[in-house]
């Protein structure tokens, strides 16, 4: 069922305008750019953001070894990301329902995962800055591994606060290890998971469900892992062009306080968006109710998971407003944190569980057979559709790639214009990333590209921001090649100089 849900979700994304986020988005194609740069023999001198994408790169490179092609690898990566999410929900469900039958643990994980994929099925726009958060897990670079690490940390912390018996040193080591790797690759993990866990554990200890000693023990483990990860980032300083503190812009907090309600209203303006928001608000409220009940019965594990379901969304929303951030992708805990509460579904709907147990065994077996057959059929249909779709590259991107490869020349373009064609080029160094004033733009790109100081053509798309070409372009003869939404202006020889990087141009 989990694999079927995952494949159906990827099929939905592939079949809608959301597919541009999966296959051609300027950020999502980064793993393909890195792999293409390595395969073409370029020197490796990457300029990255605060996020290093270490586990994301590892997974993409492993899947690309299958030789399926760039687009098919992105689709497979999406299905694997979603399936890993189910596996971690199954782990969390097992932690908080270890005293219940195995079927309850499985049903709890499927309820949570089914809800998460259901939210993704309500998302279909190409917008990269909208309240369509659930489908971002399918992408390679919109913090998918940070999300998975957050869920894993929730399960590990819940097992520890519940008071594991015997020698459970692997739990402590795993918690420190996940925290270290996650903080190393993406400091956003601190805001998504570490700080909300600390707040919820403090509330649980304050209500005397756990001792302050247990609170301190888990807190030290989280702090140790996070500290090790942040310290290890020093080794990657040459790759990090812009780190955490430089993202804070508290001076525009007033604008962000207006921006997010406006974007929420825009999301609610469609039926799918209204349903999406209703589900999110309902899940957050359910999490708050379950948290209160869990405190009453002194269930520390369930209290931690449900507490995160309402604390994490409020914390990240307040955080992005105060820090003046306009990127909605930072708010992903708004959906995955409350979704985790649904692993407790068999405990919340005890009457439904009793009704199922009263069904005749023959009926249950028949239902199971029907579910298995349905899932196999859905998986086969989704796999076939994805196989056909991923064999065809966007014609505009293909047109640009064909012309650039045949030209054997080096050209330039702005970030959003060149990223997708560059990712599908056999020699990605043929397209160089520049800013609006034709200066170097070393952002999520290999700085070895700038060994070419002059280019012979310019690639543009429909972006409305003015693009200032060097003065020589005003008088030099040129020809124009149309590739759908892309335009190639060819000057025939490398006469356009690329200027130096402008620090203010970096986002």
Phi, psi and omega in degrees: 000318181297316179295320178297315177301316182297312182294321178296323178294315178295322177300316179299313180299316181298326186272356182243178178296345178294346181299333179297329177290329184280319190251330192230002182294145184301327178274318185299331185278002183306313180302322178293325177294318179296313181296318179296322178296319179294315182295329181279355177084015178291150168298146183258109179217075190275144172248115184243172175276202176291344181262130182265343176057036183295305180293326178298317178296318180300315180294315181297316180297321178296317181288327180292340178295344178286346177073032184277348186100161187296308184294318179294325178293322176299317179295317178296319178301319179297314180296321179293317177304313182294319180293322175297324177299316177299316180302321179287325174296324177295322177296313179298318178299319178294328180293312186272351178233035183296340181267005183249163180302152182302325182298326178294321181293321179292315181297320178300314179296319180292324178297316179293315183292320178299322178293318179298315179290328175298320176297320179295327180290346177269006183245127185211009183268159178277358185294135180267353182229060179231168177279057172238081193267328188294326182285346180295336178298334181284344182276168183272337189233359179272050170067033181299317182287332174293322175298311181297321178295325179295317179293319178298318179296321177301314180296316180295316180295321179297321179294323181287318181289338178285352177081068180299137180268153177080198182269104183245039184300334179297331178296313180297316180296320180295319180296316178295317181296315179296318179297320181293310181296320182291318178292326177297312187277333182202104179299345177300339177304328179296317182284324182286324190232307189298308182294315176299321177298318179298318179295313182294318177298323177297319177296319180294318179292322179298325177275005175064028174281326171234162179280157176295334177293317178295319177302313181295321182298309180293322178298319179296320179297315179296318180294321180295313179298314180296318180297318179297318180296315179295323178295322181292341179295340177301326181292341183249019185302327182292340180271337189269107182279331182213120184255179190315300185302330182288350178279339184289129177224067184299341180295341181252021181301327178297322179290319179293329177296335175270323186300312186292318173300323178297316180292326176294320178296321177296320178295323182281357183284348176247161180297314180298319179293321179295319177297317179302310182294323178298317178296318181297311180298319179297317180296321179294317178295318178299319179299318180295320179293315180296323178300315180296318179293322180295323176296321182296324181263006176060043176260096187295318181298310179295325179295321179295313183294312180290327177298318177297332181297337176244333180287313184300313178300317181293321182294313183290325178295315176296322181295314182292329178292311182296321183276359176070039181259133182254009181264114185291339181299339178291350186263019183302331175301344178299332179253317188283332179293310177291332177299324180300332178300332184289352173296343178272007185308315180299332178278332182280331182242065185294329180292323177295320178297319180295322179296318179296320181294334181278350178292145177301148181299324179297320178295318179297318178296320178297318178297319180297315179299317179297319179295316181298313180298316179299318180293320177296318179295316179296319179296319180295317180296316180295317180297317179297315179296319180293323179298318179291319183291316184287349176281350183244118177273147178314127186299327179292316178296318180295320179298313178299314181299319180296315182293314182297315180298320181288334183286332184058022179249172178248133179234180183221159177189170181279165189313299187291337182282319191262346191301310182295309177301322181297321181295330183264003179279140173297328178240085185298340178294352179286346176241123184250137184273124179231166177268187185293343179253019177064033172257166178303141179229075186280077182228113183057043181214164179276118182293349174296340177303330187277011169293337173273105184275345177226147181232163184250349178214163181234133177252124178232161174235207185272011180301134187277339182299133180302142180242115184265112178273159176302152183306327182299335181291342182286333184246340183287142177292147182209163174234157185241132177241127181261130174229072181062241182283353179258149175231128177254122175255110187257125179260000173083333180210158183287085182248352184265112180281140175267126182280175179290161179292143176253115183305325182292343182283341182287130185293000000 
